[in-house]
């Protein structure tokens, strides 16, 4: 007789009788939670992403606004080059491993490179055109686009509770933006487009991670390698290289250190985003980014110099923050009850 018990991911145990005519095979599921990393590892990945995301916004703001560096594209190319160089050197000395270049590599990494390039350039542009607190508000809409992308590409349907939390965060964003006294239509279009590409990038990255074709470092390396040449061609055609060459602060050691730090932080942000998405989910990664904006927002209010206070904006910001905190509680603290669908069993009897 063969008895099969099924409840999700499968673990097969078999026991043969002495005669060898009868066998008992138990296929037991551990459920989705058994394959999830430990809670502390998920939290550390989220904190790593939140910290690196916060730092790169501050660095970008200082480079593009305070130092008035004229070319967003050159910064993006610098971040791609830093990623390629750091990962290639690490592979040569044996610290990390990822597949060598082959004919199937472009297929395995597509469409991440083009999404990454658009996301990078739009993100840098939106940081430059919009005040820091308002930037964090409009970035909330990434969560809505991520919900939609997860449903279409991953087949995940969010619970009613998660939808309510997302609605709360978006409501706060709308309230905060109603009386934005520093309204910039082009800046708003940049940020909302950036939201779409950020959501697409995180969901496609999750698909690539699950496929396990390239590995985490392979995804980062080939992502940058395939887009750095097109990015250089675009920058040359738009005259950005000449504009950057004529920039007057190249002899300023503090500017050079900041520029190098921005390039390296671009790599750190990509790696932390990948880790957070791998250990959690695209939605958790993007909501972690919005929770990080709690600190960004209040730092911008006190030290940014470009925040215009209104009660609507202030109240809206705090509504969004409350939604982020509730999601964090449900994602990392509250234990989810085991789904009945994950415990059902089926028995098959085979007489031989």
Secondary structure, 3 states (H helix, E strand, C coil): CCCCCCCCCEEEEEEECCCCCCEEEEEEECCHHHHCCCHHHHHHHHHHHHHHHHHHHHHHHHHHHHCCCCCHHHHHHHHHHHHHHHHHHHHHCCCCCCCCCCCCHHHHHCCHHHHHHHHHHHHHHHHHHCCHHHHHHHCCHHHHHHHHHHHHHHCCCCCHHHHHHHHHHHHHHHHHHHCCCCCCHHHHHHHHHHHHHHHHHHHHHHHHHHHCCCHHHHHHHHHHHHHHHHHHHHHHHCCHHHHHHCCCCCCCHHHHHHHHHHHHHHHHHHHHHHHHHHHCCHHHHHHHHHHHHHHHHHHHHHHHCCCCCCHHHHHHHHHHHHHHHHHHHHHHHCCCCCCHHHCCCCCCCCCC
